[in-house]
Amino acid sequence: MNRPLLGIVWDLLSTLLLTIVGTFIASAPSINLLSSGVGFISGISASYSGRLDSLFANNSSVGVLAICVAEGNCQIDGSKTKNYFQNIDPGNGLINRGWCSDQGRGGSNLANADAGCLSRTKSRIPRLFERMKRVGLNPEQHEEAFVNAADLWNQASPRVSDAFPTTYRAALNRGLQGQEAILWARVEAFRDDSGELSAGNINLQRGVYIGLFGICANPQNTYYQTRLQTYPLMSERWRWSCIALDQNRRVKAIQLVFASIQ
């Protein structure tokens, strides 16, 4: 299949997935999220096997590759894109390096960036494990969802990855499965304590575009502009669709990595 046709098919499939998941928005019940505090959960029992640890055992592990591809820093075969070496974060202007887009934490040294990415991600495994267990999910039976939670920890505010297990449980309870369940859960996890979807801020008069909402609202980002133009700016539907467009790309990237190892 030639590249233009492949791109059209990919876009159609993405639109279909967003449409299917989007039908659940209007009837979605209010989700009672667990506490969004970012402190460590006391009394964590790391009673899982080595399967979860192996996802992030080293910089060549499956979970690492999945997040690297979701960030646009790796290809499925593990080769690095130019963004891996350096890119400017479109949401906050920070300089990123390494497989996780490290927000400058590793300085200008790629080895430091990758080491920091791995250490930071591994430090969150016990917390994400515990939060999934709290809602009756065994992370070892939902490895792809678990990596999506880790990806949210890497991408967004800590409250988002903290909320994901609850929203994922809600998605499964609503009958969603696979990528549809993960996508719906990822979007819904962006709700703040007031129940509003929160992923950045914009000020059109001052030309301020911060976070994911800023990326979607920026007139220079025609990909988002053309797909969101039918919704009132910052309305619930606009917010949901903005987040979903970004999250859908990441969900698909992670799924492709898991599919490649089966």
N, C-alpha and C positions, 0 to 999 in steps of 0.2 A: 504494500500500500504506500503511495507516495505521501510525502510529508504534509502538503496542503490538505489532502483528503483525510489523513490521519488526524490532523488538528481539528477538522470539522466534526469528525466522529467523536473525538474526545470531548469537544465542547458540548455536543448534543447529549452525550452520556452524563456529563456533569450537570447540565441543565435539568435532565430528567431526575437525577438523584436529588437535586435541590428542590424540585417541584414535589416529589414524593414526601420528603421530610417536611417541607414547608406546610403541607396540609395539616400537620399536627399542631401548628402554632395557635390557631384561633381557639381550638378546644383544649389547649394545654392547661391543666390545673396548676394552681400555685404550688410550687415545690418548696417544702420546708427544708431548707438546707441546714446541714450541720454547722457548728460554729466555724467562722472563717478566720479565726485567729491563726497567726503564723508561728506561734510558739510550738515547741516540741510536745507531742502527746506523751503524757507521763505513763510509765508502766508498759511501754511497747514490748510485746513479746515477738521477737523475730523468729517465729516458729516455722518459717518457710524453708523449703529445700534450696539447693543451689541453683534451681532453674531461673529464678528471678535475678539472682546475682549474676548469672552467666550472661544475661541480656546486656549488662554493662560491665563485664569483667575487664575489658580493655578497649582500646580505641579501634579495634577491628570487630567488636561484638555486634550482634544483630541490632540491639537497641540503639547503639551509637550510630550505626549506618542509617537506621530508620529516621532518627532525628536529623542527621546530617542531610539526608535527602529532603526531608520536610523543610529544612532551612534553605534549601537550594544550594548547599555547599558540596554535595556529592551527587554522583550518578548512581544508578542502581548497582553497577558493578564495583562500586567503591572508589572509582576515580574521582579526583577532586575538581570542582569547578573553580573559576577565577574568584568567586565570592568567598571560597574557603580561605584564601590568602589575605583578603581584605575587602570589606564592603562597608558602606555607610548605611546604618539602619534608617529605613524610610520613616519610621515612627517617631524616633527621638534624635536622630542625627549622630549617634555615637558610632565609633569605628569598631567594627566586628572583625574577629579573626577566629580560626579554628572551626571544628565541626559543629559546635553549638551556637556559633555567632556570639562570642563571649562578652559583648558589651564593653570591651576594652580592659577586662579584668586581668588578662595576661600580658598587658603591655604590647610591645611590638614583636614579641617572641612567640612563634607558632607552637613550639613545644610546650611553653608555659600555658598558652591558650588551651591547647588540647588537654593538658593535665588538669587544669582548672575546670574545664567542662566535665571531665570524667569524675573528678572528686565531688563537684557540686551536685551532679546528677545522682551519684551513688549515695550521697548523704540523705537523699529524699526517699529512697526505696522503703525503709521501715515505715515512714509516715504514710505513704501512699498505700502500702500493703495493709496497714491497720485500718485506714479509712474505707478500703474496699471490703475488708472483713466485717466492719461495723454494719454494713448494709447487706450482709449475707452473700457476698461474692468472694469466691476463691480466686485470687489474682492469677494463680497458676493455671486455672482453667479459662482465664480471660487475658492471655498474655498480650494480645494485640491492643486490647483496651488499656491494659496497664502501661504499655509503651506510649499510648496516646496521653495518658495522665502525666507521664514523665515529660512528654513533649510540651504539654501545657505548662508544667513547672518551668520548663526552659523558656517558653515564649512569653508567658503572661504573668500577671500579678499572682502571688502565692494563693490568694483566695480562690482563683479559678481552678487550679489543680486540686485544691482541697474540696471544692464543690463537685468536681467531676464524678467521683464514685456515686454520689447521691443522684445526680442527674442521669447517669448511666443506668442505675438501678431503675429509675423512673421510666427511662426509654424502653427497657426490657419489659417492664410491667405493662407498658402501653402496646406491646406486641411488635415493636421495632426490633430488627435483627441486623447483625453484621455492620456494614458501613453506615447504614441509615441510623442505627441506634447510636453509634459512636459520634456521628456528625451532630445529631440532635442534642446529644448529651454535652458535646463540646460547646455548642452555641449557648445552650441554657446555663452552662456553668459560668458564663460571663455576667450573670445577674448579680447586682450588689445587694446589700442588706434591705434596700427599699423595694427590691424586685425588678428594678430597671436594668436593662442590658447596658453594661458600662465597659467601654473599650477605648477610652481616649476622649479628647476634647477638640472642638474646632471654634474658631472665631473668624468668620468670613471677612469682616471689616478690617481686621488686623492682619489677615493672611496667616493665621496661626492654625496649623494642622498637626495635632499630637495623637500618637497612638494609631490603632487600627481605624478608628472613625476618621482620623485625619487623613489617612491614606485613601480611604473611600471617598472622602469629600474633596480632596485636592483635584482641581480641574485638570491638572496635568496627567492624572491617572485615568486615561480613557477606558481602560479595561473595566474598572469599577463604575465609572460614570455612565457608560452605556447600559450597564446592567441594572443600575439603581435609579435611573432617571424617572421611572414611573412612580416612585414612592416619594412622599414628602420628606425633605431632609430632616434627619434625626427622629423621624416617627418610629414607632415600634417595628413596623414592617421594614423600614429602611435599616434600622439597627440590626435586626435579625438577619436580613439578607446580606448586609455588609460583612458581618462576622462569618456567616455561613460560606460566603464565597472564598474567604481566606481559609477557613477551617476545612472546607471540602478538599482543597488542594493538599493540605497536610495529611488528612485522613487517607487520601488516595496514595500519597507517597509512601506512607507507612505500610499500607496494605500491599503495595507492589513489592516492598522489601520482604515482607513475610511470605508472599507468594513465591518469591524467587528462591527461597530456601526449602520449599516443600518438594 
